[in-house]
Amino acid sequence: MVIDIRKLNAEHRYEGELHFTLPPDNGLVTVPLAQMASGIEANGVYRLYEDDTLEVRGKVRFLLRGACSRCLQPAEQWLEAEWDPVFVRGEPEEEEYSYERDTVDLGQSVKDAVLLGMPHVLLCKENCEGIAYGGEDGKAE
């Protein structure tokens, strides 16, 4: 998703909503035996300041599907992460993104939010006890 800063200024649209979906990117998945099972939904609001700094506040959401990290049963979970990038023209400070030529590409900031929101494990249920070994009832001993 690309935003044209010059167009927003010309139309006096200094605030607004953003809703778009990026294709799934399994290169962002850090959980073993899991993959993205949906696109990356980005929803938020933007504000354009007088110095052409663009601030976005919102959330990204995606479906992670694979094998449970504890018991290897099928698992899936909708995940949501904060998305709050700031884009500045020229040299960015820490935790800011830069842009040139009046266009802001939101793609990398969405991917960064996905990485920050990625869990370490995927569970089939919150209280999964893992693989059952031995014992007559199949419970771990």
C-alpha positions as CSV (number, residue, x, y, z in Angstrom):
1,M,0.0,0.0,0.0
2,V,1.5,3.3,-1.1
3,I,0.3,6.7,0.1
4,D,0.9,9.8,-2.0
5,I,1.7,12.6,0.4
6,R,1.4,15.3,-2.3
7,K,-2.1,14.1,-3.2
8,L,-3.2,14.1,0.5
9,N,-2.0,17.7,0.8
10,A,-3.7,18.8,-2.4
11,E,-7.0,17.3,-1.3
12,H,-6.6,18.6,2.3
13,R,-7.0,15.1,3.6
14,Y,-4.8,15.3,6.7
15,E,-6.5,12.5,8.6
16,G,-8.2,9.3,7.5
17,E,-8.7,5.6,7.7
18,L,-6.6,2.8,6.2
19,H,-7.9,-0.7,5.4
20,F,-5.9,-3.1,3.2
21,T,-4.7,-6.6,3.0
22,L,-1.2,-7.8,2.0
23,P,-0.6,-11.3,0.6
24,P,0.6,-14.0,3.1
25,D,4.3,-13.9,3.6
26,N,5.7,-17.2,5.1
27,G,9.1,-15.6,5.2
28,L,7.9,-13.7,8.3
29,V,6.8,-16.9,10.2
30,T,9.3,-17.8,12.9
31,V,7.2,-20.6,14.5
32,P,8.4,-24.1,13.4
33,L,5.9,-26.1,11.4
34,A,3.6,-23.2,10.9
35,Q,2.6,-20.9,8.0
36,M,0.4,-17.9,7.3
37,A,-3.1,-19.1,6.3
38,S,-4.5,-15.7,5.5
39,G,-3.4,-12.4,4.1
40,I,-2.1,-9.7,6.5
41,E,-5.0,-7.4,7.3
42,A,-4.0,-3.8,8.2
43,N,-6.5,-1.4,9.7
44,G,-5.8,1.9,11.2
45,V,-5.9,5.7,11.0
46,Y,-3.4,8.1,9.6
47,R,-2.5,11.7,10.4
48,L,-0.4,13.9,8.2
49,Y,1.4,16.8,9.9
50,E,2.5,20.2,8.5
51,D,6.1,19.0,8.1
52,D,4.8,16.0,6.0
53,T,5.4,13.5,8.8
54,L,2.9,10.7,8.5
55,E,1.8,8.9,11.6
56,V,-0.2,5.7,11.5
57,R,-2.0,4.0,14.4
58,G,-3.7,0.7,14.1
59,K,-3.4,-3.1,14.1
60,V,-2.4,-5.9,11.8
61,R,-4.1,-9.3,11.9
62,F,-3.3,-12.7,10.3
63,L,-4.1,-16.4,10.7
64,L,-1.3,-18.7,11.7
65,R,-1.8,-22.4,11.0
66,G,0.4,-25.5,11.5
67,A,1.3,-28.1,14.1
68,C,1.0,-27.4,17.8
69,S,4.5,-26.6,19.2
70,R,3.8,-29.0,22.2
71,C,1.8,-31.9,20.9
72,L,2.0,-31.6,17.1
73,Q,-1.8,-31.7,16.6
74,P,-3.3,-29.3,14.1
75,A,-3.5,-25.8,15.4
76,E,-4.5,-22.4,14.2
77,Q,-4.7,-19.0,15.8
78,W,-5.7,-15.5,14.7
79,L,-2.9,-13.1,15.8
80,E,-3.1,-9.4,16.2
81,A,-0.3,-6.9,16.6
82,E,0.0,-3.1,17.2
83,W,0.9,-1.1,14.1
84,D,2.1,2.4,14.8
85,P,4.8,3.6,12.3
86,V,5.9,7.1,11.9
87,F,7.2,8.2,8.4
88,V,9.5,11.2,8.0
89,R,10.9,12.9,4.9
90,G,14.7,12.5,4.9
91,E,16.8,11.0,7.7
92,P,14.7,9.0,10.3
93,E,15.4,8.8,14.0
94,E,15.3,5.5,15.8
95,E,12.0,3.6,15.2
96,E,11.0,5.9,12.4
97,Y,10.8,5.1,8.6
98,S,11.9,7.5,5.9
99,Y,10.4,8.3,2.6
100,E,11.4,10.3,-0.5
101,R,9.5,11.7,-3.5
102,D,6.2,12.2,-1.8
103,T,5.3,8.5,-1.5
104,V,5.1,6.4,1.6
105,D,5.1,2.6,1.2
106,L,3.4,1.0,4.2
107,G,4.5,-2.5,3.4
108,Q,7.7,-2.8,5.4
109,S,6.0,-1.3,8.5
110,V,3.2,-3.9,8.3
111,K,5.8,-6.7,8.0
112,D,7.7,-5.3,10.9
113,A,4.5,-5.3,13.0
114,V,3.9,-8.9,12.1
115,L,7.4,-9.9,13.2
116,L,7.0,-8.1,16.5
117,G,3.6,-9.8,17.0
118,M,4.7,-13.3,16.1
119,P,4.5,-15.7,19.0
120,H,7.3,-18.1,19.8
121,V,5.0,-21.1,19.8
122,L,1.6,-22.1,18.2
123,L,-0.7,-24.1,20.5
124,C,-3.7,-26.2,19.7
125,K,-5.3,-24.9,23.0
126,E,-4.0,-22.6,25.7
127,N,-3.5,-25.4,28.2
128,C,-1.9,-28.0,25.9
129,E,0.1,-30.4,28.0
130,G,2.2,-31.7,25.1
131,I,2.7,-35.2,23.8
132,A,1.5,-38.0,26.1
133,Y,4.1,-40.7,26.8
134,G,3.6,-44.2,28.3
135,G,1.1,-45.1,31.0
136,E,-2.1,-47.0,30.4
137,D,-4.3,-43.9,30.1
138,G,-1.8,-42.2,27.7
139,K,-0.8,-39.6,30.2
140,A,2.8,-38.7,30.8
141,E,4.3,-40.4,33.9
